[in-house]
């Protein structure tokens, strides 16, 4: 799915893969539902967090590599894919 954002300077395309992982400006964002946020969510830089409808996307720069790999593997079995953007 592609979503286009217009911020009066340039158009940006949001690209989602099958697990709802977001790619934007060569950055990768992991999807979270509100009840599933990481424990240190309040310590993350707010410029690295996006909210689209009911899904919150956090830049992978905020996480360690082992967490990212494990989280992506668990996304296959999560219900986040059933709550995706329509």
C-alpha positions in Angstrom: 0.0 0.0 0.0 1.2 3.5 -0.7 0.1 6.7 1.0 1.2 10.1 -0.2 1.9 13.0 2.2 2.0 16.5 1.0 3.9 18.9 3.3 4.0 21.8 0.8 7.7 21.2 0.1 7.7 17.8 -1.5 5.6 14.7 -1.8 6.6 11.6 0.2 5.4 8.1 -0.4 4.9 5.7 2.4 5.7 2.2 1.5 4.4 -0.8 3.5 5.5 -4.4 3.1 3.4 -7.4 3.9 4.1 -7.1 7.7 3.0 -3.5 7.7 6.7 -2.4 8.2 7.0 1.2 6.9 9.8 2.6 4.7 10.0 6.3 4.5 13.1 8.4 3.4 15.4 5.3 3.6 14.3 4.8 7.2 12.5 1.7 8.5 9.6 2.0 11.0 8.2 -0.9 13.1 4.4 -1.0 13.7 2.9 -1.2 17.1 -0.6 -1.1 18.4 -1.3 1.2 21.4 -1.6 -1.7 23.9 1.7 -3.2 22.5 4.1 -0.3 22.9 7.7 -0.9 24.1 8.4 -0.2 27.8 10.7 2.7 27.0 8.3 4.3 24.6 8.2 7.6 26.6 12.0 7.9 26.3 12.1 7.8 22.5 12.7 10.9 20.4 9.2 12.1 19.3 10.5 12.9 15.8 11.1 9.2 15.4 7.5 8.3 16.0 4.6 8.3 13.5 0.9 7.6 14.1 -1.3 6.5 11.2 -4.8 5.6 12.1 -4.6 3.1 15.0 -1.0 2.0 14.3 2.1 3.7 15.8 5.3 3.4 13.9 8.7 3.8 15.6 12.0 4.2 13.8 14.3 1.2 14.0 17.1 3.5 15.1 15.5 3.5 18.6 16.0 -0.2 19.0 18.9 -2.7 19.2 19.5 -5.1 16.4 18.4 -8.3 18.2 15.1 -6.7 19.2 14.4 -5.6 15.6 15.0 -9.1 14.3 12.9 -10.8 17.0 10.1 -8.3 16.6 9.9 -8.7 12.8 9.8 -12.5 13.2 6.9 -12.2 15.7 4.9 -9.8 13.4 4.1 -12.8 11.2 2.0 -14.2 14.1 0.7 -11.0 15.5 -2.8 -9.5 14.9 -1.3 -6.2 13.8 -1.8 -7.4 10.2 -5.5 -7.7 10.8 -5.5 -4.0 12.0 -3.7 -2.6 9.1 -4.5 0.4 7.0 -7.4 -0.1 4.7 
